[in-house]
Amino acid sequence: MVGEVVRLGSAQISEAITAQMADKFANYPGAKEAPAAALEYHHEEDHNPPLRGWPLVIASTLLSNSSVLQKWLWNNAKFGQPKHAPGLDSSVPWRVKPDVAPLGETGPMLPLEEGYLVTPKSADCKGRFNSIADYHELYKSGQATPLDVVEALLPLIRRDIGDEESKYAVAFIESNVDEVLQHARESTERWKEGKQLGILDGVPFGVKADTEVKGYVSTMGMKVDKTVAYFNKPEPETCWPALKMQEQGAIMVGKMNQHEIGMDTTGCNPVTGTATNWYNTRYFPGGSSSGAGSGLCAGLVPVAIGTDAGGSMRIPPAFCGVYGLKPTFNRTCSRATSMCVVGPMTSTVADLTIAYRVMSQPNPSDPGQNLLCLSVPPSPGSKKTLGICRAWIARADPDVLKVFSSCVEYLTTVKGYTAVDISLPYLREGQLAHAATCLTEAATEAFARNPSNYLAPLNHANRMLVSAATHTPATDYLSYGQIRHVIMAHLAWLWEQHPDMIVLTPTTPIAGWKICDGDEAYGCSDGNLSIKNMTFAWVANTSGCPAVTCPGGYVEAEQGEGVLPVGVMGMGEWGAEEQLLGFARDVEGFLEVEGRRRPKEWVDVVGLARGKGE
C-alpha cells in the first residue's frame, strides 16, 4: 500500500546489515551477539609449574621421552577446557583461519610524502628517537652517506667478531656483511647522482630470524646444527614485506634475535643470547621479537620486521618503549598459519606509518594477500570511539592501570574520543584455545623441519611445550575454531553498534618480566606468567583484527636500574590499520605531554655517521 510504513524487527535489521557487510568484506563471519553465558568473564588461576636451571633440564628430559607426562602437561594446561565452554554446541560452526578481507580499492599505497612523515622532530624534543626522516635529512644535507651509517652500525651489531663483539650485538643473530656494504655503496651512489629512490633509500632495518630473507637461513632463534638439513637451506626468496622495503632502497643490515621458534613472550634465549631491554637490563625485552624490541629501543635501527602469533610484535615494543603494528590477517603476506602475521615495529608513529604502507602493497602472486583493499584513514571529523571491557582490563597490575587510565582521560578529554563499555566472549576459554592452537601449529612445523627427530633442534623449555602439543585431539582443535567463530561474530556485532570503534586495553597486564637467576643458562618456562602476559594480545590473533601498541608511560621497577615502559594497545576492525595509525599519533601526543624517555645507553647512529662524514 502506498505510504505504508514497513517496520522491521531487530533480527531483520541485523540480517540486512550483515548483508551489507558481506559486500564490504570477504569471508565475513556474520554479526551475532554472543550468548550471555559466554560474556561472563571468569578468571582462573593456572597451575603450570615454573621451571628454570637444572629442574628445567630434568623436567624437559623426562617429558620429551614420556607420552604419559606429555599428556599430563597438556591436561594440566587446561587445553581441553574450551570444548566445554557454555553455549558451544554442534550448531556453532568452526573456523580454521580468521581470513576476513576488506573489499574495495586495491590500488597503490598511500603517499609517503605527507608532512608529518618526512619532517624530523625538533632537536630539543624530549626523549627524541632517530626516525626515517632523520636519515633522509642526513643524506639530503650531505653530512653523511648510507655507507657512513652502515660502517658506523656494523661494529655494533656483528656477531662474528669474537671478543670485539659489542654489547648491543645480541639484538642480532647474523649479518651478511659484504652484501650489506654493497647495498650501502649502491645507495650512496644513488644519492650522489640525485637518483635516490625515496625517503627510505639508505635507511637501515632489521628482519626477525624467522622471517625469510634471500640467502639467510631462517634459524628462528634455534641452535644451528649443520647435520640437520633445514639449517643447510638458505631462503631462495625474500618475504614480500622485506622485499618492498628493499625496493625502496632500505638496507637490510641483519637478521634479528628472537625467542626460539616464537614460543614465549620473554625473549629469553640460552642459545643465541637474550637480547637486552635497555630501559632496565634486569628485565626481559619481551618476545618473541626480542631482538627487534632491543634494537629499536637502543637506537640501532628505526624499523624492524617481525612476526606476531600471540603478541610478538606488540609485547616487545611495549616492554621496550617503542611501537608495533600487528596487521589484519594476510595483510602483508599469506603464511601457513592460522595466527601469525608479518608486520612493522618502529621507534616512531611516522615510521610505523611509512613501513606499514610500504610492506602492505598488494602482491599480484599472493591471492590471499592481494584480496585485501587499501586501508584508508577515517574521514576528518569522524566519530572516535573507544571500547573498554572493564572486567578484562582489571586483570592488569595497578601501576599499569594507572598509566592506562591517564591515557584514556587524555584521549577522551583532549582528543575527542568517547569511551563505551563493552563485553567480549570467551576471554578465558579463548585464550586457552589460542595458546593450544599456537603450540599445535608449532609442533607441526617442528616435524616438518626435522622429521627424524623433531625435538632435537629445540631448547629445553620448547621441548616440553612442543612435545605436549602433539597430543591435541582433532576434536579439541575444532572446538578452538568454534571459539574463534563466536569471538569474530561478536566483534562484528560490536562494530555494527559502534562503527569505527577501537577496542582499548593495556598491551600487557604487567610492566616488564623480571630476569631471575638461572634463566639465561638453560632458559625458563613459566606458563602461568606467559598466559598472563598475553591476556590482552591474543584476541587480535584469534580474530585476525589489526592492533597497534604505543608507549603510554613509565613505572618504577622492582629490580635493576631504570624505569619500565608501559604499552597501550588499540584493536580495530578488519582493514582498519590507517585508523589505528591515527590513534597511535593521538597516543604519541599523550606521551609527549608526559615526556618520552630514551634508555640511558641509547645509541645515536645518525650522530656516529655524521662524525664519519665530517
C-alpha positions as CSV (number, residue, x, y, z in Angstrom):
1,M,0.0,0.0,0.0
2,V,1.3,3.4,-0.9
3,G,2.6,5.3,2.1
4,E,2.6,2.3,4.3
5,V,5.4,2.2,6.8
6,V,7.3,-1.1,6.9
7,R,8.6,-1.9,10.3
8,L,11.5,-4.4,10.5
9,G,12.2,-6.5,13.6
10,S,15.7,-6.4,15.2
11,A,16.6,-9.8,13.5
12,Q,15.6,-8.5,10.1
13,I,17.7,-5.3,10.6
14,S,20.6,-7.4,11.7
15,E,20.3,-9.6,8.6
16,A,20.2,-6.5,6.4
17,I,23.3,-5.0,8.0
18,T,25.1,-8.3,7.7
19,A,24.2,-8.5,4.0
20,Q,25.7,-5.0,3.6
21,M,28.9,-6.1,5.5
22,A,29.2,-9.1,3.2
23,D,29.6,-6.7,0.3
24,K,32.3,-4.8,2.4
25,F,34.2,-7.9,3.5
26,A,35.1,-11.3,2.0
27,N,34.8,-14.2,4.5
28,Y,32.8,-12.1,6.8
29,P,31.8,-14.1,10.0
30,G,28.3,-12.5,10.2
31,A,27.3,-10.2,13.1
32,K,25.9,-12.0,16.1
33,E,26.0,-11.2,19.8
34,A,27.5,-14.0,21.8
35,P,25.2,-15.7,24.4
36,A,25.1,-14.2,27.8
37,A,26.9,-17.1,29.4
38,A,29.8,-16.6,27.0
39,L,30.1,-13.0,28.0
40,E,30.7,-13.7,31.7
41,Y,34.4,-13.2,32.3
42,H,35.8,-15.5,34.9
43,H,39.4,-15.6,35.8
44,E,41.0,-18.8,36.9
45,E,44.4,-19.3,38.4
46,D,46.7,-21.5,36.4
47,H,48.9,-24.2,37.9
48,N,51.8,-24.7,35.4
49,P,55.0,-25.2,37.4
50,P,57.6,-22.5,36.7
51,L,61.0,-24.1,35.8
52,R,64.5,-22.8,35.3
53,G,68.0,-24.1,35.7
54,W,68.6,-27.8,36.3
55,P,65.0,-28.5,37.3
56,L,64.0,-27.4,33.8
57,V,66.7,-29.6,32.2
58,I,65.5,-32.7,34.2
59,A,61.8,-32.0,33.6
60,S,62.4,-31.4,29.8
61,T,64.4,-34.7,29.5
62,L,61.6,-36.7,31.3
63,L,58.8,-35.1,29.3
64,S,60.5,-35.4,26.0
65,N,60.6,-39.1,26.4
66,S,57.3,-39.9,28.1
67,S,54.0,-39.7,26.3
68,V,52.2,-40.1,29.7
69,L,53.9,-36.9,31.0
70,Q,53.3,-35.0,27.8
71,K,49.5,-35.8,28.1
72,W,49.6,-34.7,31.8
73,L,51.2,-31.4,30.8
74,W,48.6,-30.8,28.1
75,N,45.8,-31.5,30.5
76,N,47.3,-29.5,33.3
77,A,47.5,-26.5,31.0
78,K,43.6,-26.9,30.6
79,F,43.8,-27.1,26.9
80,G,40.8,-29.4,26.9
81,Q,38.7,-26.8,28.7
82,P,37.5,-24.8,25.7
83,K,35.3,-27.5,24.2
84,H,33.2,-27.3,27.4
85,A,32.6,-23.6,27.0
86,P,28.9,-22.6,27.7
87,G,26.8,-22.2,24.6
88,L,29.3,-24.1,22.5
89,D,27.4,-27.0,20.8
90,S,27.2,-28.6,17.4
91,S,25.3,-25.7,15.9
92,V,28.3,-23.4,16.2
93,P,30.5,-23.6,13.1
94,W,34.2,-23.9,13.4
95,R,36.6,-21.6,11.6
96,V,40.2,-22.5,11.0
97,K,41.5,-19.1,9.8
98,P,40.4,-15.6,10.6
99,D,40.8,-14.6,6.9
100,V,38.3,-11.7,6.7
101,A,39.3,-9.5,3.8
102,P,38.1,-5.9,3.5
103,L,36.9,-5.3,-0.1
104,G,37.3,-2.2,-2.2
105,E,40.1,-0.3,-4.0
106,T,43.3,-2.3,-4.1
107,G,45.4,0.4,-5.8
108,P,48.9,1.6,-4.9
109,M,49.9,2.6,-1.4
110,L,49.1,5.8,0.2
111,P,51.7,8.6,-0.2
112,L,54.9,8.7,1.9
113,E,55.5,12.4,1.4
114,E,53.0,13.7,3.9
115,G,54.5,16.4,6.1
116,Y,54.4,14.6,9.4
117,L,56.1,11.6,7.8
118,V,59.1,13.4,6.2
119,T,59.7,16.1,8.8
120,P,62.1,15.2,11.7
121,K,61.0,16.1,15.1
122,S,62.6,19.2,16.7
123,A,66.1,18.5,18.1
124,D,65.0,19.7,21.5
125,C,62.0,17.3,21.6
126,K,62.3,15.4,24.9
127,G,63.2,11.7,24.5
128,R,63.6,12.0,20.8
129,F,64.4,8.9,18.8
130,N,66.0,9.0,15.3
131,S,63.5,8.4,12.6
132,I,63.4,7.6,8.9
133,A,63.1,11.3,8.3
134,D,66.3,11.9,10.2
135,Y,68.3,9.5,8.0
136,H,66.7,11.1,4.9
137,E,67.7,14.6,6.0
138,L,71.2,13.3,6.9
139,Y,71.7,12.1,3.3
140,K,70.0,15.0,1.7
141,S,72.2,17.5,3.6
142,G,75.3,15.7,2.6
143,Q,76.5,15.4,6.2
144,A,76.8,11.6,5.8
145,T,76.1,8.8,3.4
146,P,74.4,5.5,3.7
147,L,77.9,3.9,3.7
148,D,78.8,6.1,6.6
149,V,75.8,4.8,8.5
150,V,76.4,1.2,7.7
151,E,80.1,1.5,8.7
152,A,79.1,3.0,12.0
153,L,76.4,0.4,12.6
154,L,78.1,-2.9,11.7
155,P,80.6,-2.9,14.5
156,L,77.6,-2.5,16.9
157,I,75.6,-5.4,15.5
158,R,78.0,-8.0,14.2
159,R,78.1,-11.4,16.0
160,D,81.1,-12.8,14.2
161,I,84.0,-10.7,15.7
162,G,84.7,-12.6,18.9
163,D,85.9,-10.6,21.8
164,E,85.3,-7.4,19.9
165,E,81.5,-8.0,19.9
166,S,79.5,-5.0,21.0
167,K,77.1,-5.3,24.0
168,Y,74.4,-4.2,21.6
169,A,75.0,-7.0,19.1
170,V,72.9,-9.6,20.9
171,A,69.9,-7.9,19.3
172,F,71.0,-9.5,16.1
173,I,71.9,-13.1,15.1
174,E,73.6,-12.7,11.7
175,S,74.7,-10.1,9.1
176,N,75.9,-10.8,5.6
177,V,78.5,-8.0,5.9
178,D,79.6,-8.0,2.2
179,E,76.1,-7.7,1.0
180,V,75.1,-5.0,3.4
181,L,78.2,-2.9,2.5
182,Q,77.4,-3.4,-1.2
183,H,73.8,-2.2,-0.8
184,A,75.1,0.8,1.2
185,R,77.5,1.7,-1.6
186,E,74.7,1.4,-4.2
187,S,72.5,3.7,-2.1
188,T,75.4,6.2,-1.6
189,E,75.9,6.3,-5.4
190,R,72.2,7.0,-6.0
191,W,72.3,9.9,-3.5
192,K,75.5,11.2,-5.2
193,E,73.8,11.2,-8.6
194,G,70.5,12.6,-7.3
195,K,68.7,9.4,-8.2
196,Q,67.6,8.3,-4.7
197,L,64.5,6.0,-4.6
198,G,62.6,8.0,-1.9
199,I,62.5,8.6,1.8
200,L,63.7,5.0,2.6
201,D,66.7,5.0,0.4
202,G,69.7,4.2,2.7
203,V,67.7,3.7,5.8
204,P,68.9,0.6,7.8
205,F,66.4,-2.0,9.0
206,G,66.4,-5.5,10.5
207,V,64.4,-8.6,10.0
208,K,63.4,-11.2,12.6
209,A,65.2,-14.6,12.4
210,D,62.0,-16.4,11.5
211,T,61.2,-14.2,8.5
212,E,62.5,-15.1,5.0
213,V,65.4,-13.1,3.5
214,K,67.1,-14.5,0.5
215,G,70.5,-16.1,1.3
216,Y,69.8,-16.4,5.0
217,V,68.7,-19.5,6.9
218,S,65.6,-18.7,8.9
219,T,67.0,-20.1,12.1
220,M,64.0,-19.0,14.3
221,G,66.5,-18.5,17.1
222,M,67.4,-22.2,17.3
223,K,70.9,-23.6,17.7
224,V,72.3,-24.2,14.2
225,D,73.1,-27.9,13.7
226,K,74.6,-28.5,10.2
227,T,73.7,-32.2,10.5
228,V,70.1,-31.2,10.2
229,A,69.1,-30.5,6.6
230,Y,67.0,-27.5,7.5
231,F,70.0,-25.5,8.6
232,N,71.7,-26.0,5.2
233,K,68.9,-24.4,3.2
234,P,69.2,-20.6,2.8
235,E,65.9,-19.0,1.8
236,P,65.5,-18.7,-2.0
237,E,63.4,-15.6,-1.8
238,T,62.8,-12.6,0.4
239,C,59.3,-12.3,2.0
240,W,57.1,-9.6,0.4
241,P,57.3,-7.0,3.3
242,A,61.1,-7.0,3.4
243,L,61.3,-7.1,-0.3
244,K,59.2,-4.0,-0.7
245,M,61.4,-2.2,1.8
246,Q,64.5,-3.2,-0.2
247,E,62.9,-2.0,-3.4
248,Q,62.5,1.4,-1.8
249,G,66.3,1.4,-1.1
250,A,66.2,0.5,2.6
251,I,69.2,-1.6,3.7
252,M,68.6,-4.9,5.5
253,V,71.5,-4.9,7.9
254,G,70.9,-8.3,9.6
255,K,68.6,-11.0,11.0
256,M,67.4,-10.1,14.5
257,N,67.3,-12.3,17.6
258,Q,64.2,-13.9,18.9
259,H,62.7,-16.2,21.5
260,E,63.3,-19.6,20.0
261,I,60.6,-20.6,17.5
262,G,58.4,-17.8,18.9
263,M,57.0,-19.9,21.7
264,D,57.1,-17.4,24.6
265,T,56.9,-13.8,25.4
266,T,60.1,-13.2,27.4
267,G,62.8,-13.2,24.7
268,C,64.9,-15.5,26.8
269,N,67.2,-17.5,24.6
270,P,70.1,-19.5,26.1
271,V,71.5,-20.4,22.7
272,T,71.7,-17.1,20.8
273,G,71.8,-15.0,23.9
274,T,69.0,-12.9,25.4
275,A,68.5,-9.5,23.8
276,T,68.8,-6.6,26.2
277,N,66.0,-4.4,27.4
278,W,67.9,-1.1,27.6
279,Y,65.4,0.6,29.8
280,N,66.3,-1.9,32.6
281,T,68.7,-4.7,31.9
282,R,67.3,-6.8,34.7
283,Y,64.1,-7.3,32.8
284,F,63.5,-9.3,29.6
285,P,62.9,-7.4,26.3
286,G,59.8,-9.4,25.6
287,G,59.2,-11.9,22.9
288,S,59.2,-13.4,20.6
289,S,60.5,-10.4,18.6
290,S,63.1,-9.7,21.3
291,G,65.9,-8.5,19.0
292,A,63.6,-6.0,17.3
293,G,62.4,-4.6,20.7
294,S,66.0,-4.4,21.9
295,G,67.5,-2.9,18.7
296,L,64.7,-0.3,18.4
297,C,64.9,0.9,22.0
298,A,68.8,1.0,21.7
299,G,68.5,3.2,18.6
300,L,70.3,0.7,16.3
301,V,67.6,0.8,13.6
302,P,64.4,2.8,13.2
303,V,62.5,-0.1,11.6
304,A,62.3,-3.8,12.2
305,I,60.2,-6.5,10.5
306,G,58.8,-9.3,12.7
307,T,56.0,-11.8,13.1
308,D,53.1,-12.0,15.6
309,A,51.1,-15.0,16.6
310,G,50.3,-14.0,20.1
311,G,51.7,-10.5,20.7
312,S,55.2,-10.9,19.3
313,M,55.2,-7.5,17.5
314,R,53.4,-5.8,20.4
315,I,54.8,-7.2,23.7
316,P,58.5,-6.5,22.9
317,P,57.7,-2.9,21.7
318,A,55.6,-2.5,24.9
319,F,58.4,-3.7,27.2
320,C,61.0,-1.6,25.2
321,G,59.1,1.6,24.8
322,V,58.5,1.6,21.0
323,Y,55.7,1.0,18.5
324,G,54.4,-2.2,16.8
325,L,51.6,-2.8,14.4
326,K,50.0,-6.3,14.1
327,P,48.2,-6.0,10.7
328,T,44.9,-7.7,9.6
329,F,45.4,-11.4,8.9
330,N,47.1,-11.8,5.4
331,R,47.6,-8.0,5.1
332,T,51.3,-8.1,4.2
333,C,51.7,-11.7,3.1
334,S,50.0,-15.1,3.4
335,R,51.6,-17.7,5.6
336,A,50.9,-21.4,6.5
337,T,49.3,-20.5,9.9
338,S,46.0,-19.5,11.5
339,M,47.5,-17.0,13.8
340,C,50.8,-15.5,12.6
341,V,51.2,-12.3,10.6
342,V,54.2,-10.2,9.4
343,G,54.5,-6.5,10.1
344,P,56.5,-3.5,11.3
345,M,57.9,-2.3,14.6
346,T,59.4,1.2,14.8
347,S,60.7,3.9,17.0
348,T,58.1,6.5,16.0
349,V,54.5,6.6,14.7
350,A,55.6,8.3,11.5
351,D,58.0,5.4,10.8
352,L,55.3,2.9,11.6
353,T,53.1,4.5,9.0
354,I,55.8,4.6,6.3
355,A,56.8,1.0,7.0
356,Y,53.2,-0.3,7.0
357,R,52.3,1.4,3.8
358,V,55.4,0.0,2.0
359,M,55.0,-3.5,3.3
360,S,51.3,-3.8,2.6
361,Q,51.4,-3.1,-1.1
362,P,49.4,-5.8,-3.0
363,N,51.3,-8.8,-4.2
364,P,50.0,-10.0,-7.6
365,S,51.2,-13.5,-6.9
366,D,49.6,-13.9,-3.5
367,P,45.8,-14.2,-3.8
368,G,45.2,-14.3,-0.1
369,Q,47.1,-11.0,0.4
370,N,46.0,-9.0,-2.7
371,L,42.3,-9.6,-2.0
372,L,42.5,-7.0,0.9
373,C,41.6,-3.5,-0.2
374,L,43.7,-0.4,0.6
375,S,43.3,0.8,4.2
376,V,42.4,4.4,4.3
377,P,42.3,6.9,7.2
378,P,38.8,7.8,8.6
379,S,37.2,11.0,7.2
380,P,38.1,14.2,9.1
381,G,35.6,14.7,11.9
382,S,34.6,11.0,12.1
383,K,33.4,9.9,15.5
384,K,36.1,8.3,17.6
385,T,35.1,5.6,20.0
386,L,37.0,3.5,22.5
387,G,35.5,0.2,23.6
388,I,36.6,-0.8,27.0
389,C,35.9,-4.2,28.7
390,R,36.3,-3.2,32.3
391,A,36.3,-6.7,33.9
392,W,39.1,-7.7,31.4
393,I,41.4,-4.8,31.9
394,A,41.1,-5.1,35.7
395,R,43.5,-8.1,35.3
396,A,46.3,-5.5,34.8
397,D,48.6,-4.7,37.6
398,P,47.8,-1.4,39.5
399,D,50.8,0.6,38.1
400,V,49.8,-0.4,34.5
401,L,46.2,0.5,35.1
402,K,47.3,3.9,36.4
403,V,49.1,4.7,33.1
404,F,46.2,3.3,31.1
405,S,43.6,5.4,32.9
406,S,45.6,8.5,32.4
407,C,45.9,7.8,28.7
408,V,42.1,7.2,28.5
409,E,41.5,10.5,30.2
410,Y,43.7,12.3,27.7
411,L,42.1,10.7,24.7
412,T,38.6,11.5,25.9
413,T,39.2,15.0,27.2
414,V,41.8,16.3,24.7
415,K,41.4,14.2,21.5
416,G,37.7,13.8,21.3
417,Y,37.2,10.1,21.9
418,T,34.1,8.7,23.5
419,A,34.5,5.7,25.8
420,V,31.9,2.9,25.8
421,D,31.7,-0.2,27.9
422,I,31.7,-3.4,26.0
423,S,31.8,-7.2,26.8
424,L,33.7,-9.8,24.9
425,P,33.0,-13.5,24.8
426,Y,35.1,-16.5,26.0
427,L,38.0,-14.4,27.3
428,R,39.2,-17.3,29.4
429,E,38.4,-20.2,27.1
430,G,39.5,-18.2,24.0
431,Q,43.0,-17.6,25.5
432,L,43.5,-21.3,26.2
433,A,42.3,-22.1,22.7
434,H,44.7,-19.6,21.3
435,A,47.7,-20.9,23.2
436,A,46.9,-24.5,22.3
437,T,46.5,-23.6,18.6
438,C,49.8,-21.9,18.5
439,L,51.6,-24.8,20.2
440,T,49.9,-27.3,17.9
441,E,51.0,-25.4,14.8
442,A,54.5,-25.1,16.3
443,A,54.6,-28.9,16.7
444,T,53.6,-29.4,13.1
445,E,56.3,-27.0,11.9
446,A,58.9,-28.8,14.1
447,F,58.1,-32.2,12.4
448,A,58.4,-30.5,9.0
449,R,61.9,-29.1,9.9
450,N,63.3,-32.3,11.2
451,P,61.1,-35.3,10.7
452,S,63.5,-37.9,12.1
453,N,63.9,-36.1,15.5
454,Y,61.6,-33.1,15.7
455,L,62.7,-32.0,19.2
456,A,66.4,-32.2,18.7
457,P,66.9,-28.5,17.5
458,L,64.9,-27.1,20.4
459,N,65.9,-25.8,23.8
460,H,64.7,-27.5,27.0
461,A,61.6,-25.3,27.5
462,N,60.4,-25.7,24.0
463,R,60.9,-29.5,24.0
464,M,58.4,-29.7,26.8
465,L,55.8,-27.4,25.1
466,V,56.1,-28.8,21.6
467,S,56.0,-32.4,22.7
468,A,52.9,-31.8,24.8
469,A,51.2,-30.1,21.8
470,T,51.5,-33.3,19.8
471,H,48.6,-34.6,22.0
472,T,46.0,-32.1,20.9
473,P,43.0,-34.1,19.6
474,A,41.3,-33.1,16.4
475,T,38.0,-32.6,18.3
476,D,39.6,-30.1,20.6
477,Y,41.3,-28.3,17.7
478,L,37.9,-27.9,16.0
479,S,36.4,-26.6,19.2
480,Y,39.1,-23.9,19.2
481,G,37.7,-23.0,15.7
482,Q,34.2,-22.7,17.2
483,I,35.5,-20.3,19.9
484,R,37.2,-18.3,17.1
485,H,33.9,-18.0,15.2
486,V,31.9,-16.8,18.2
487,I,34.5,-14.2,19.0
488,M,34.7,-12.9,15.5
489,A,30.9,-12.8,15.1
490,H,30.6,-10.9,18.4
491,L,33.2,-8.4,17.3
492,A,31.3,-7.9,14.0
493,W,28.2,-7.2,16.1
494,L,30.0,-4.7,18.2
495,W,31.3,-2.8,15.2
496,E,27.7,-2.7,13.9
497,Q,26.7,-1.0,17.2
498,H,29.8,1.2,17.3
499,P,31.3,1.8,13.8
500,D,35.0,2.8,13.8
501,M,35.3,1.7,17.5
502,I,38.8,0.8,18.8
503,V,39.0,-1.8,21.5
504,L,41.4,-0.3,24.1
505,T,43.5,-2.2,26.6
506,P,46.9,-2.1,28.1
507,T,49.3,-4.1,25.8
508,T,50.3,-6.3,28.7
509,P,49.0,-6.5,32.2
510,I,52.5,-6.3,33.6
511,A,55.2,-3.7,33.3
512,G,58.1,-6.0,32.4
513,W,59.1,-9.5,33.2
514,K,61.9,-9.9,35.7
515,I,65.1,-11.9,34.8
516,C,65.8,-14.5,37.5
517,D,69.0,-16.3,38.4
518,G,69.4,-19.3,36.1
519,D,67.1,-18.1,33.4
520,E,69.8,-17.4,30.8
521,A,71.8,-20.6,31.3
522,Y,69.2,-23.1,30.2
523,G,66.1,-20.9,29.6
524,C,63.0,-20.7,31.7
525,S,59.4,-21.9,31.5
526,D,56.7,-20.1,33.4
527,G,53.3,-21.0,31.8
528,N,51.3,-19.0,34.4
529,L,53.1,-15.7,33.6
530,S,53.2,-16.5,29.9
531,I,49.4,-16.8,29.9
532,K,49.0,-13.6,32.0
533,N,51.4,-11.7,29.7
534,M,49.2,-12.4,26.7
535,T,46.0,-11.6,28.5
536,F,45.1,-8.8,26.0
537,A,47.3,-9.6,23.0
538,W,45.8,-12.9,21.8
539,V,42.3,-11.6,20.7
540,A,43.8,-9.8,17.7
541,N,45.4,-13.0,16.5
542,T,42.4,-15.2,17.0
543,S,40.1,-12.8,15.3
544,G,42.5,-11.6,12.6
545,C,42.0,-8.0,13.5
546,P,44.7,-5.3,13.4
547,A,46.2,-4.0,16.6
548,V,48.8,-1.3,17.5
549,T,50.8,-0.8,20.6
550,C,52.1,2.6,21.7
551,P,54.3,3.6,24.6
552,G,52.0,5.3,27.1
553,G,54.2,6.0,30.1
554,Y,56.7,4.5,32.5
555,V,56.6,3.0,36.0
556,E,59.2,2.2,38.6
557,A,61.0,-1.1,38.5
558,E,61.3,-3.6,41.4
559,Q,64.8,-4.6,40.5
560,G,67.7,-3.3,38.4
561,E,68.3,0.3,37.4
562,G,65.9,2.3,35.2
563,V,62.2,2.6,34.6
564,L,59.8,0.2,32.8
565,P,57.7,1.3,29.8
566,V,54.0,0.6,29.7
567,G,52.2,-0.1,26.4
568,V,48.7,1.0,25.4
569,M,47.0,-1.1,22.7
570,G,44.2,-0.4,20.3
571,M,42.5,-3.1,18.2
572,G,40.4,-2.1,15.2
573,E,38.1,-3.7,12.7
574,W,39.5,-5.8,9.9
575,G,41.3,-3.5,7.5
576,A,41.5,-0.5,9.9
577,E,45.2,-0.1,10.0
578,E,45.2,3.5,9.0
579,Q,42.6,4.3,11.7
580,L,44.9,2.7,14.2
581,L,47.9,4.7,13.0
582,G,45.9,7.8,13.6
583,F,45.1,6.6,17.0
584,A,48.8,5.9,17.6
585,R,49.5,9.5,16.7
586,D,47.0,10.6,19.3
587,V,48.6,8.4,22.0
588,E,52.0,9.8,20.9
589,G,50.7,13.2,21.8
590,F,49.9,11.9,25.3
591,L,53.4,10.5,25.7
592,E,54.9,13.8,24.6
593,V,52.8,15.6,27.3
594,E,54.0,13.2,29.9
595,G,57.6,13.2,28.5
596,R,59.0,10.4,26.4
597,R,62.3,8.9,27.7
598,R,65.2,7.3,26.0
599,P,67.2,4.5,27.6
600,K,70.4,5.6,29.3
601,E,72.6,3.8,26.8
602,W,70.7,4.7,23.7
603,V,72.9,4.9,20.6
604,D,72.8,7.9,18.2
605,V,73.6,6.1,14.9
606,V,72.9,9.3,12.9
607,G,75.4,11.2,15.1
608,L,78.0,8.5,14.7
609,A,77.6,8.5,10.9
610,R,77.7,12.3,10.9
611,G,81.1,12.1,12.6
612,K,82.3,9.7,9.9
613,G,81.1,12.0,7.2
614,E,82.8,15.1,8.5
